[in-house]
Amino acid sequence: MRLLGRRLASCWGAGVARAAAKKLPSRRQLLRSAAWLLLVLLVLSAPSLLYHQYVQSVEMYFYQLQMEHMKALTAASPPSAAVNGCTIPLYDPFDARVRRFMTLWPPVECGQPQPYLTYVDGDGYIRVNHSGVRHAGLAEAGVQCAYAEIRRDAFTDDTVSYGARRAFADREKLSAPFVKAECTRRDSGKLVYEAVHAWVEPLSDALRARVLPADPLRPSVLIFGVDSMSRLNFVRQLPRTHALLTETFGAHVFTGMVKVGDNTYPNMLTMLTGMAARKKPDIKVTDWGDNKANGFFDDLPVVWKNFSENGYVTMTAEDQPELTAFNYLAKGFMEKPTDYYMRPFWLAIDSVRNFRSSDARCYGNTPHFEFLFNYTREFVEKMRDKRYFAFSFLTGFSHNSINEVQVIDAPFHALLEGLWRGGALRNTLVMILGDHGNRFDAIRATVLGRVEERMPYLAVALPPALRAAKPFLEEGLRNNNASFISWYDVYELLADVALGNLEAASRVPRFGQLGCSLFRAVPARSCPQAGVASEYCVCVREVALRAGDEAVQAAAQALVAHVNALLRRAPCAPLALARVHSAQLLLPNGGVSTPKGFAVEVRVAVRVAPSDALLEGTVERDAWEPLGRVRGEVARINKYGNQSHCIGDRTLRLYCYCVDLLPRSPPPPPAA
């Protein structure tokens, strides 16, 4: 051990001696080394510094050039009101620019293509209408009537089947909510009558055990939607109904309501679930997704499930079975989604081919809308002493034209007034709404039409007892009358009612991921914060651009190229730019911009060949992408009929012109 220690000490001493023998670098040498190092660093960093300077100069030039064009914005903007962080465009429903689009629509004239031979009374008995038989000149002994139950098929939302045919001579108690009735001549078997009937059955034993009695402090909810109905068009076309809501019901009509999606599905999905239909940039909320939308919706957390769990009986009724929110190009629900579900009736009545009226708005002797109105009326009247959630939605008289819906003003007014005067709504929160404005009528191609397409009608009326007991709820609605709101906020209101969150201070910040209940103060927000994507945002100021501007032409080409890229794997013809219809330069409301990352947005509407489609989208460009890139979804703003029959995709149907519609090239001439 002592030997090892002596060796280590010897090695240590030798190392120290050698280190001491070396000379330390002089101060001059250190300075020279530092100078060389600095020079190397400067040489290496010069490209980066030059590039940074280049980026700054390019972005500054682009910024200065674009800001010069924006000076005209102040004078060019339409009238507006700054509310809640958003400048809402204000238009007169009867603005001179829209009068040319307003026409009178002929009243519904069903005539009498068949006699009135059967009906179902309020107690659920199907009856022979003996006076109708006599009025038709038929001998009662010579006519045989029968009915068959309409049954919803298992594991599908799109087909029905029929039970055994049951003959009856006077009346018979029904055991199903929907039946198909037929009457034939006994001697020849000739069909003389065919109809489909609906009635609202009493609560089953299981429902009676679950559903709670009506409570003034836990209101029922009646939602009645009218497809493609903007606030402005509701005031124009349904003036009596609008006056009834505001003057008799004391309803609050929300002038800052903005849609969150293109058509019925995304808007109603958000209102009923607090979710988005599809993922959107800058909007932080769970989306249901395109893949799930291609399957059944049974797992969707729809708010009527919350109502059901809290003692409410639930009902949904939508008239056009091929266009309903969860069935248009989709599978709907595998199981019946609500306690009362009218869809099987509409599937059955669509199959009735005999005794059609010359007026396409009728089924036999009856206007189309009356079936929906009558079912809604009967449900509300029969459930007036129970807690209920009812969602009815009318499409057939409003989807295609801004004017056609005027024919339902008187009957819609009568429906609501009758329920009100009869006391059936004494414990009911009433909500009348549109999902969005009209998307395809000629008015849509105008500035005003574009704005109102994004701003649906929404009226909310509290029942008198709740209004008196909790005046702060009424005050909240009143204070939000002109606020910038979206369907996410309406979902929060519905969740409040379903879960009994009806005190002045909410128990929770919110039930969903976005939105503020309309019962409480809605803060100032940007469009993304309200869940409104850029292509639907109305919080912008704009100035019209000339169609021939280089930037507009570039944006138009970018828009068409984007749509063609979406269609590249579909059996659709490539689209070509025919002409620019309109273009506007957009500036966010009150936005503060800097040269770094500065971008401009141009909204452009183009007509394309061969489909003659009018497409509208927003193209964003910056210093590095002068041709621009499409931001958000592209809308089609004119009707497309059967052009996209070859494709089932919800989005691509708007743009597709099926290749089988292209004119066929003539065959080559025969060889000489």
Secondary structure by P-SEA (a helix, b strand, c coil): caaaaaaaaaaaaaaaaaaaacccccaaaaaaaaaaaaaaaaaaaaaaaaaaaaaaaaaaaaaaaaaaaaccccccccccccccccbbbbbccccccccccbbbbbccccccccccccccccccccccaaaaaaaacccccccccbbbbbbbbcccccccccccbbbbccbbbbccccbbbbbbbcccccccccbbbbbbbcccaaaaaccccccccbbbbbbbbbccccaaaaaaccaaaaaaaacccbbbbbcccccccccaaaaaaaaacccccccccccccccccaaaaaccccccccaaaaaaaabbbbbbbbcccccccccccccccccccccccaaaaaaaaaacccccccccccccccccaaaaaaaaaaaaaaaccccbbbbbbbcccccccccccccaaaaaaaaaaaaaaaccccccbbbbbcccccccccccccaaaaaaaabbbbbbbccaaaaaacaaaaaaaaaaccccccaaaaaaaaaaaaaccccccccccccccbbbbccccccccccccccccccccccbbbbbbbcccaaaaaaaaaaaaaaaaaaccccccbbbbccccbbbbbbcccccccccbbbbbbbbbbbbcccccbbbbbbbbcccccccccccbbbbcccccccccccccccccccccccccccccccccccc
